[in-house]
């Protein structure tokens, strides 16, 4: 076994457990939001429902759950398109759930939207690379995918736990909206 195959084997093994750890993190985020939101009567439960939607989406394709139930679909390259479809479906559900909740009040909503869009884009790119074009050689897109998907998942977890705008994306979006509306008024 050469060093390249060893690295791939280690990444696949760690990837399985990391995916399960992230899925578990979304479960804990849901439970945390459920307890913290239900302790106060009439408090908005948007973060709780978003956390539940993501947890259920990730649960459907968790590698350890799939091994336990002997689901073979996760072993094929088509898993990338399944993940893409699930992320886009989850995004649609989240947008429906949170349609009355502003990003100013729930910055976590923006982080989840960005995370799911980024992940689904990468899943689609890898689906094209592996399933459509038949590429089996590792290249920079695969490494970008590995790092970015995990960073996005951890960012979504942190955002759902804290509901803080830690990268100031919501503030930047508000700035752009304000600037655009001022520009539109000047041109009118």
C-alpha positions as CSV (number, residue, x, y, z in Angstrom):
1,X,0.0,0.0,0.0
2,X,1.5,3.3,-1.0
3,X,1.3,6.5,1.0
4,X,-1.5,8.0,-1.3
5,X,-3.8,5.0,-0.7
6,X,-3.0,5.1,3.1
7,X,-4.0,8.8,3.2
8,X,-7.3,8.1,1.3
9,X,-8.1,5.2,3.7
10,X,-7.5,7.4,6.8
11,X,-9.6,10.2,5.3
12,X,-12.5,7.9,4.5
13,X,-12.4,6.3,8.0
14,X,-12.2,9.7,9.7
15,X,-14.8,11.1,7.4
16,X,-17.3,8.5,8.4
17,X,-16.9,9.3,12.1
18,X,-16.8,13.1,11.5
19,X,-20.0,12.9,9.5
20,X,-21.7,11.1,12.4
21,X,-20.2,13.6,14.9
22,X,-21.6,16.5,12.9
23,X,-25.0,14.8,12.7
24,X,-24.9,14.3,16.4
25,X,-24.0,17.9,16.8
26,X,-27.2,18.9,14.9
27,X,-29.2,16.6,17.2
28,X,-27.6,18.4,20.3
29,X,-28.3,21.8,18.7
30,X,-31.9,20.8,18.2
31,X,-32.2,19.6,21.8
32,X,-30.5,22.7,23.1
33,X,-32.8,25.0,21.1
34,X,-35.8,23.0,22.1
35,X,-35.0,23.3,25.8
36,X,-34.0,27.0,25.7
37,X,-36.9,28.0,23.5
38,X,-39.6,26.1,25.3
39,X,-38.6,27.4,28.7
40,X,-40.1,30.8,27.9
41,X,-43.8,30.9,26.8
42,X,-44.4,32.4,23.3
43,X,-40.7,32.5,22.4
44,X,-40.0,32.1,18.7
45,X,-39.0,28.5,18.0
46,X,-37.5,29.2,14.5
47,X,-34.0,28.0,15.5
48,X,-35.4,24.8,17.0
49,X,-37.3,24.0,13.8
50,X,-34.3,24.8,11.6
51,X,-32.1,22.6,13.8
52,X,-34.6,19.7,13.5
53,X,-34.8,20.0,9.8
54,X,-31.0,19.9,9.3
55,X,-30.7,17.0,11.8
56,X,-33.3,14.9,10.0
57,X,-31.7,15.7,6.7
58,X,-28.2,14.6,7.9
59,X,-29.7,11.6,9.7
60,X,-31.0,10.2,6.4
61,X,-27.6,9.8,4.9
62,X,-25.4,9.3,8.0
63,X,-22.7,6.7,7.2
64,X,-23.0,4.8,10.5
65,X,-26.8,4.7,10.3
66,X,-26.5,3.5,6.7
67,X,-24.1,0.7,7.9
68,X,-26.4,-0.3,10.7
69,X,-29.4,-0.6,8.4
70,X,-27.3,-2.0,5.5
71,X,-28.2,0.8,3.1
72,X,-25.9,0.4,0.1
73,X,-26.6,3.6,-1.8
74,X,-24.0,5.5,0.2
75,X,-21.2,3.4,-1.4
76,X,-21.8,4.7,-4.9
77,X,-20.8,7.9,-6.5
78,X,-24.5,8.9,-6.8
79,X,-24.5,9.8,-3.1
80,X,-23.3,13.2,-4.1
81,X,-26.5,14.0,-6.0
82,X,-28.5,12.5,-3.2
83,X,-26.8,14.9,-0.7
84,X,-27.3,17.8,-3.1
85,X,-31.0,17.1,-3.4
86,X,-31.4,16.6,0.4
87,X,-29.6,19.9,1.1
88,X,-31.7,21.8,-1.4
89,X,-34.9,20.2,0.0
90,X,-33.8,21.0,3.5
91,X,-33.1,24.6,2.4
92,X,-36.6,24.8,1.0
93,X,-38.1,23.5,4.2
94,X,-36.0,25.9,6.3
95,X,-37.1,28.9,4.1
96,X,-40.7,27.8,4.5
97,X,-40.3,27.4,8.3
98,X,-38.5,30.7,8.7
99,X,-40.4,32.8,6.2
100,X,-41.7,35.2,8.9
101,X,-38.3,35.4,10.7
102,X,-35.9,38.1,9.8
103,X,-32.1,37.6,9.4
104,X,-31.6,40.6,11.7
105,X,-33.4,38.7,14.5
106,X,-32.0,35.3,13.5
107,X,-28.5,35.6,11.9
108,X,-28.2,31.8,12.1
109,X,-30.7,31.6,9.3
110,X,-28.3,33.4,6.9
111,X,-25.4,31.1,8.0
112,X,-27.5,28.0,7.4
113,X,-28.7,29.3,4.0
114,X,-25.1,30.0,2.9
115,X,-23.9,26.7,4.4
116,X,-26.5,24.6,2.6
117,X,-26.1,26.4,-0.7
118,X,-22.3,26.0,-0.5
119,X,-22.5,22.3,0.4
120,X,-25.1,21.5,-2.3
121,X,-23.0,23.3,-4.9
122,X,-19.9,21.2,-3.9
123,X,-22.0,18.0,-3.9
124,X,-23.2,18.8,-7.4
125,X,-19.7,19.5,-8.6
126,X,-18.4,16.2,-7.2
127,X,-21.4,14.4,-8.7
128,X,-20.5,15.8,-12.1
129,X,-16.8,15.0,-11.6
130,X,-17.2,11.4,-10.4
131,X,-20.5,10.2,-11.8
132,X,-20.8,12.1,-15.1
133,X,-17.2,12.6,-16.1
134,X,-16.0,9.3,-14.5
135,X,-13.0,10.9,-12.8
136,X,-11.4,8.6,-10.2
137,X,-8.2,10.6,-9.6
138,X,-8.0,12.9,-6.6
139,X,-7.4,16.6,-7.4
140,X,-7.8,20.0,-5.8
141,X,-11.6,20.0,-6.0
142,X,-11.8,16.9,-3.8
143,X,-9.7,18.6,-1.1
144,X,-11.7,21.8,-1.4
145,X,-14.8,19.8,-1.0
146,X,-13.5,17.9,2.1
147,X,-12.4,21.1,3.9
148,X,-15.3,23.4,2.9
149,X,-18.2,21.0,3.6
150,X,-16.8,20.3,7.1
151,X,-16.2,24.0,7.8
152,X,-19.7,24.9,6.6
153,X,-21.2,22.2,8.8
154,X,-19.3,23.5,11.9
155,X,-20.2,27.1,11.1
156,X,-23.9,26.1,10.8
157,X,-23.7,24.3,14.2
158,X,-22.0,27.3,15.9
159,X,-24.6,29.7,14.3
160,X,-27.6,27.6,15.5
161,X,-26.1,27.3,19.0
162,X,-25.3,31.0,19.4
163,X,-27.5,32.8,16.9
164,X,-24.7,35.3,16.6
165,X,-23.4,37.1,13.5
166,X,-19.8,36.1,14.2
167,X,-18.5,36.8,10.6
168,X,-20.7,39.9,10.3
169,X,-22.5,38.5,7.3
170,X,-25.9,39.7,8.4
171,X,-24.5,43.1,9.1
172,X,-22.9,43.2,5.6
173,X,-26.2,42.1,4.1
174,X,-28.0,44.9,5.9
175,X,-25.4,47.4,4.7
176,X,-25.9,46.2,1.1
177,X,-29.7,46.5,1.4
178,X,-29.4,50.0,2.8
179,X,-26.9,51.1,0.2
180,X,-29.0,49.7,-2.6
181,X,-32.2,51.3,-1.3
182,X,-30.4,54.7,-1.0
183,X,-29.0,54.3,-4.5
184,X,-32.5,53.5,-5.9
185,X,-34.0,56.6,-4.2
186,X,-31.2,58.8,-5.6
187,X,-31.9,57.4,-9.1
188,X,-35.7,57.9,-8.8
